Each structure stands twice: as structure tokens, then as C-alpha cells.
Amino acid sequence: MQYVNLGKTGLKVSRICLGCMTYGSSQWRPWVLDADQGIPFIHHALELGINFFDTADMYSLGVSEEVVGGALKGVPRDEIVVATKTYWPMGDKPNQRGLSRKHIMESIDASLRRLNLDYVDLFQIHRWDYDTPIEETLEALDDMVRAGKALYIGASSMFAWQFAQALYKADLHGWTRFATMQNHYNLIYREEEREMNPLCVAEGVGLIPWSPLARGFLAGNRTPDKSGETARAQTDNLAQAYYFQPSDFAVLERVTALAEKHGVKPAQIALAWMLHKPGVAAPIVGASKLAHLEDAVTAVEIALTPEEITDLEAPYTPREILGHS
């Protein structure tokens, strides 16, 4: 495994981050693995050298954090980097969502209880809150860091002008600055290359993209008629709404062809492409089979030529913004 600094911080993370939305409660989503099935994945990730784990309060409505906390119990704290997020509703009451000071302070405490940790390494806002002034959110996050409940803060999908405003406001007031951006980015959704990715590179913000395999699409087992697909693909409405455009299959053909040339799997080529992109620290990879973890780790070592990268990118067609809400 390779390790890199997370953005311009001194924090060292594995080049693959294990996304833990897949582990929690099958009652939340049918494709989610319950604790007894999910914990072995986290243990195997540790064996493979992965030290970076990402979850969120809303994944399985808190159960994912409990599974992560249980799986990491007893692991020396200085050997792991744990990230979680808040924003999405955790109940039906008006203050159980968003990025108000009240919800942020209650969220971090609840997440720490579920994770059974004294602090998280990275606490992220899961989206932009249009109902809360960004100054309120930033000051609350700064107070949370000063209280020792989180070491760094990060953000997730939003418009580049919003993120630029947040960075400016933090600098203006001397508040803790966002260290990471967890955005929607992969070979068939590259709109982030227009504004967000260059902004993050210029500002030293580490990119930890979500859905680097396009919710499994780039694994190479999707078909235009959606036949013979995985259980997740058949029940994942978001994947069906985001992908399956004709140009997506054109990109997938290039990925599959290059995978055959290298003697690897399509998913490994898709990850290798991302690991070559400027500013990317660690793609967040989900896994529902142990082999998926091993494939992801092996992808770190795949070297692509500039010509191969150009060939992979050639069929891309610009598309509407996806993932900001």
C-alpha cells in the first residue's frame, strides 16, 4: 500500500479509503451488509494496509458508525484514520438535520458515541446547507476542532463557488479550514474537472472522491438493458438515474479493452485512472466482496501512460450536474 498526505495536512492516509456505507443494516438498504458480514471487510482492509475509513451518521441511520467502531475496537488509534459526516436527516424533527450549530454539536457527540472514539480524524459536512449561514457552520466546526472532537474538517459535493466562499470565510475569521473535498468524480462523471478539482489543487485541498467506480458501473458488469446485474444495481435507484447513458458505455468499452491489455479487471483500470489525476489523495471504494478490496489495493500499482489516459477519456460527453443534492 502507498500512503500520501491528505491535502496539505501532515496526516498520512492510504491511497485507498474504504467507504463503509455498505456495512450497517440491511433494513436500511437491501444491498447493505449487516454487522456480522461487514466487520470482516474492515479487518481485511487493515490487513491489506488500508488505514483510512469513511462513514456517515446517515448510513443505516447510525448503524454503519456502530459497525465501524466495533470493527476497529482494539486497533491502536495512531494506526487508523476515521472519517464521518453530517447533514442528512437523522430523524423527522426540524433540528435533526442540516448544518446549524445545534445539529453539528449534537451530531459529533452522537457519532463519537457510536464509533466508540474520543475523536474523529476527519469530520465532514455531507452537503451545502442553504438554510444555514456558512459563517455559523464554519464557527461551529472550528469550535468542535478546538474542543478536540475532530482533528480536521472536510466538505462534500457542492458548487465550486460555494466551496471558495467557505475557504475565504474561514481564512477571514481565522477558523479551521476545510482540508478535504469528497466529491462525485469518476471516468463517466468528470464535471468536477471544470471548477472544483482545479480549485482544490490550487488551495491544497485533498480530493477523496466518492463513487470512483460509478456505483459499480465501471466494474464492467452493467448492460444497456440492465439485465443480469448485481442485487445492488437492481435496487440502487440513484445509480440508474446517474449513469447508463450511451456515452457511459462507450467509456466502459475503452476501460474493458485496456483492462484486457493489462491483464487486470475494469474496476482496477478505473481506479488507476483516478489515482493518476491531480489532487486525488484516496478514492473512497465500497466493497461487498473481499476480492473487491484486493483488486482496489492492487490498482494502486497500475501505471497508465498519458496515451492510455487520453484514450480512456476520449468518449466522455458533458452532462448535467449530479450529486450536489
LOPA-989748 format. One record per residue (C-alpha): x, y, z. Coordinates in nm, 2 decimals. Each point is the difference from the previous one (the first is absolute). Example, Ala and Ser with C-alpha at 12.3 -4.5 7.8 and 13.67 -1.06 7.14 Angstrom:
residues 2
((1.23,-0.45,0.78))
((0.14,0.34,-0.07))
//
This chain:
residues 325
((0.00,0.00,0.00))
((0.11,0.35,-0.07))
((-0.07,0.29,0.24))
((-0.03,0.37,-0.08))
((-0.06,0.33,0.19))
((-0.37,0.09,0.02))
((0.00,0.32,-0.19))
((0.26,0.23,0.15))
((-0.04,-0.14,0.35))
((0.25,-0.22,0.16))
((-0.25,-0.29,0.03))
((0.11,-0.31,-0.19))
((-0.27,-0.21,-0.16))
((-0.01,-0.31,-0.21))
((-0.06,0.07,-0.37))
((-0.32,-0.20,0.03))
((-0.26,0.10,0.25))
((-0.26,-0.26,0.10))
((-0.35,0.14,-0.04))
((-0.22,-0.15,0.28))
((-0.35,0.08,-0.13))
((-0.01,-0.37,-0.10))
((0.02,-0.11,0.36))
((-0.28,0.06,0.24))
((-0.36,-0.13,-0.02))
((-0.17,-0.18,-0.29))
((-0.32,0.15,0.12))
((0.12,0.34,-0.11))
((0.10,-0.11,-0.35))
((-0.03,-0.36,-0.13))
((0.36,-0.01,-0.13))
((0.15,0.11,0.33))
((0.18,-0.27,0.20))
((-0.09,-0.05,0.36))
((0.27,0.02,0.27))
((0.10,-0.36,0.00))
((0.06,0.01,-0.37))
((0.15,0.35,-0.01))
((0.26,-0.01,0.28))
((0.22,-0.26,-0.19))
((0.04,0.26,-0.28))
((0.13,0.26,0.23))
((0.24,-0.25,0.16))
((0.12,-0.11,-0.35))
((0.05,0.36,-0.10))
((0.23,0.04,0.29))
((0.19,-0.31,-0.10))
((0.05,0.15,-0.35))
((0.14,0.32,0.14))
((-0.31,0.22,-0.03))
((0.00,0.24,0.29))
((-0.27,0.24,-0.11))
((-0.37,-0.07,0.07))
((-0.29,0.23,-0.10))
((-0.35,-0.02,0.13))
((-0.29,0.24,0.08))
((-0.27,0.03,0.26))
((-0.28,-0.05,-0.25))
((0.14,-0.33,-0.13))
((-0.24,-0.26,0.14))
((-0.11,0.29,0.23))
((0.30,-0.04,0.22))
((0.05,-0.38,-0.02))
((0.29,0.04,-0.24))
((0.19,0.20,0.25))
((-0.07,-0.26,0.27))
((0.13,-0.28,-0.23))
((0.32,0.20,-0.08))
((0.05,0.08,0.37))
((-0.04,-0.37,0.09))
((0.23,-0.12,-0.28))
((0.28,0.25,0.10))
((-0.03,-0.07,0.37))
((0.34,-0.09,0.13))
((0.19,0.14,-0.30))
((0.27,0.25,0.12))
((-0.15,0.34,-0.06))
((0.31,0.14,-0.17))
((-0.03,-0.28,-0.27))
((-0.34,0.11,-0.13))
((-0.16,0.30,-0.16))
((-0.38,0.02,0.05))
((-0.22,0.24,-0.18))
((-0.38,0.06,0.04))
((-0.25,0.25,-0.13))
((-0.32,0.19,0.09))
((-0.28,0.19,-0.17))
((-0.27,-0.24,-0.11))
((-0.30,-0.06,0.23))
((0.04,-0.23,0.29))
((-0.36,0.03,0.10))
((-0.32,0.17,-0.08))
((0.04,0.30,0.23))
((0.11,0.34,-0.15))
((0.34,0.02,0.19))
((0.11,-0.36,-0.09))
((0.15,0.11,-0.32))
((0.21,0.27,-0.17))
((0.31,0.19,0.10))
((-0.12,0.22,0.28))
((0.22,0.04,0.31))
((-0.26,-0.21,0.19))
((0.00,-0.29,-0.24))
((0.38,0.00,-0.05))
((0.07,-0.01,0.37))
((-0.26,-0.27,0.06))
((0.12,-0.20,-0.30))
((0.36,-0.02,0.09))
((-0.08,-0.11,0.35))
((-0.24,-0.27,-0.13))
((0.25,-0.12,-0.26))
((0.28,-0.03,0.26))
((-0.23,-0.21,0.22))
((-0.09,-0.23,-0.29))
((0.36,-0.03,-0.11))
((0.12,-0.04,0.35))
((0.28,0.26,-0.06))
((0.12,0.30,0.19))
((0.05,0.19,-0.33))
((-0.03,-0.05,-0.38))
((0.28,0.08,-0.23))
((-0.22,0.17,-0.26))
((-0.35,0.14,0.05))
((-0.18,0.10,-0.32))
((-0.31,0.19,-0.10))
((-0.19,-0.23,-0.22))
((-0.15,0.27,-0.23))
((-0.05,0.38,-0.01))
((-0.27,0.13,0.23))
((-0.20,0.27,-0.17))
((-0.19,0.07,0.32))
((0.29,0.08,0.23))
((0.26,0.28,-0.05))
((0.33,-0.14,-0.08))
((0.16,0.21,0.27))
((-0.21,-0.18,0.27))
((0.11,-0.34,-0.14))
((0.37,0.09,-0.02))
((0.01,0.15,0.35))
((-0.17,-0.31,0.14))
((0.25,-0.23,-0.18))
((0.29,0.21,0.13))
((-0.13,-0.02,0.36))
((-0.04,-0.38,-0.05))
((0.37,-0.03,-0.11))
((0.12,0.22,0.28))
((-0.19,-0.22,0.24))
((0.20,-0.30,-0.13))
((-0.29,-0.19,-0.14))
((0.13,0.01,-0.35))
((0.35,0.06,-0.14))
((-0.09,0.12,-0.35))
((-0.31,0.10,-0.18))
((-0.12,-0.08,-0.35))
((-0.28,0.07,-0.24))
((-0.19,-0.19,-0.26))
((-0.18,0.06,-0.33))
((-0.09,0.37,-0.06))
((0.07,0.27,-0.26))
((0.35,0.13,-0.02))
((-0.12,0.36,0.07))
((-0.15,-0.13,0.33))
((0.32,-0.17,0.10))
((0.21,0.30,-0.10))
((-0.22,0.21,0.22))
((0.04,-0.24,0.29))
((0.38,0.01,-0.03))
((0.00,0.38,-0.02))
((-0.22,0.04,0.31))
((0.21,-0.24,0.20))
((0.32,0.19,-0.09))
((-0.17,0.33,0.07))
((-0.11,-0.10,0.35))
((0.30,-0.22,0.09))
((-0.22,-0.31,0.02))
((0.11,-0.35,-0.08))
((0.02,-0.05,-0.38))
((-0.14,-0.29,-0.19))
((0.28,-0.25,-0.07))
((-0.19,-0.23,-0.24))
((-0.27,-0.01,-0.26))
((-0.20,-0.32,-0.05))
((-0.16,0.05,-0.34))
((-0.17,-0.21,-0.26))
((0.27,-0.09,-0.25))
((0.07,-0.29,-0.23))
((0.07,-0.08,-0.37))
((-0.36,0.05,-0.10))
((-0.07,0.30,0.21))
((0.28,0.26,-0.04))
((-0.18,0.33,0.04))
((0.21,0.06,0.31))
((0.30,0.05,-0.22))
((-0.14,0.34,-0.11))
((0.00,0.19,0.32))
((0.02,-0.20,0.33))
((0.30,-0.22,-0.06))
((0.22,0.29,-0.12))
((-0.11,0.21,0.29))
((0.09,-0.27,0.25))
((0.34,-0.05,-0.17))
((0.07,0.37,0.02))
((-0.10,0.02,0.36))
((0.17,-0.32,0.12))
((-0.33,-0.18,0.08))
((0.02,-0.37,-0.03))
((-0.24,-0.18,-0.23))
((-0.17,-0.32,0.13))
((-0.26,-0.07,-0.27))
((-0.31,-0.20,0.07))
((-0.13,-0.25,-0.25))
((0.33,-0.04,-0.19))
((-0.15,-0.31,-0.17))
((-0.33,0.17,-0.07))
((-0.18,-0.21,0.25))
((0.13,-0.32,-0.17))
((-0.06,0.11,-0.36))
((0.37,0.01,-0.07))
((0.05,-0.36,0.13))
((-0.11,-0.10,-0.35))
((-0.31,-0.21,0.08))
((-0.27,0.25,-0.10))
((-0.20,-0.04,-0.32))
((-0.22,0.26,-0.18))
((-0.31,-0.21,0.06))
((0.10,-0.04,0.37))
((-0.02,-0.38,-0.02))
((0.20,-0.24,0.21))
((0.12,0.27,0.24))
((0.09,-0.01,0.37))
((-0.26,0.03,0.27))
((0.13,0.35,0.08))
((-0.04,0.11,-0.36))
((-0.35,-0.13,-0.02))
((-0.10,0.19,0.32))
((0.22,0.31,-0.02))
((-0.22,0.26,-0.15))
((0.27,0.27,0.03))
((0.23,-0.21,-0.22))
((-0.27,-0.04,-0.27))
((-0.07,0.37,0.01))
((0.37,0.11,-0.02))
((0.14,-0.24,-0.26))
((-0.09,-0.23,-0.29))
((0.03,0.27,-0.27))
((0.13,-0.11,-0.34))
((0.32,0.19,0.05))
((0.05,-0.19,0.33))
((0.01,-0.33,-0.18))
((0.25,0.15,-0.25))
((0.23,0.08,0.29))
((-0.06,-0.34,0.15))
((0.11,-0.16,-0.33))
((0.33,0.19,0.02))
((0.05,-0.11,0.36))
((-0.07,-0.36,-0.07))
((0.23,-0.01,-0.30))
((0.29,0.16,0.20))
((-0.07,-0.24,0.29))
((0.04,-0.29,-0.24))
((0.33,0.15,-0.13))
((0.14,0.03,0.36))
((-0.14,-0.33,0.11))
((-0.21,0.15,0.28))
((-0.36,0.08,0.07))
((-0.19,0.30,-0.13))
((-0.06,0.14,0.35))
((0.38,0.00,0.06))
((0.05,0.21,-0.32))
((-0.26,0.24,0.11))
((0.17,0.04,0.34))
((0.34,0.02,-0.15))
((-0.12,0.29,-0.23))
((-0.13,0.19,0.30))
((0.32,-0.05,0.20))
((0.19,0.17,-0.29))
((-0.22,0.31,0.02))
((0.13,0.32,0.17))
((-0.10,0.06,0.36))
((-0.15,-0.35,0.06))
((0.12,-0.14,0.33))
((-0.22,-0.30,0.05))
((-0.32,-0.11,-0.19))
((-0.27,-0.13,0.23))
((-0.06,-0.36,-0.10))
((-0.29,-0.21,0.12))
((0.03,-0.38,0.00))
((-0.26,-0.28,0.04))
((0.24,-0.28,-0.09))
((0.34,-0.04,0.16))
((0.16,-0.03,-0.35))
((-0.12,0.36,-0.07))
((0.24,0.12,0.28))
((0.29,-0.19,-0.14))
((-0.07,0.13,-0.35))
((-0.01,0.36,0.13))
((0.33,-0.04,0.18))
((0.17,-0.15,-0.31))
((-0.13,0.29,-0.21))
((0.23,0.23,0.19))
((0.30,-0.16,-0.18))
((-0.14,0.03,-0.36))
((0.18,0.25,-0.21))
((-0.18,0.16,-0.29))
((0.17,0.19,-0.28))
((-0.12,0.34,-0.11))
((-0.13,-0.15,-0.32))
((-0.20,-0.26,0.19))
((-0.16,0.27,0.22))
((-0.09,0.21,-0.31))
((-0.16,-0.31,-0.16))
((-0.21,-0.07,0.30))
((-0.12,0.36,0.02))
((-0.07,0.05,-0.37))
((-0.37,-0.13,-0.01))
((-0.11,0.22,0.29))
((-0.31,0.22,-0.06))
((-0.07,0.30,0.23))
((-0.31,-0.05,0.21))
((-0.21,0.18,0.26))
((0.12,0.04,0.36))
((-0.06,-0.31,0.20))
((0.05,-0.06,0.38))
((-0.03,0.35,0.15))
((-0.33,-0.07,0.16))
//
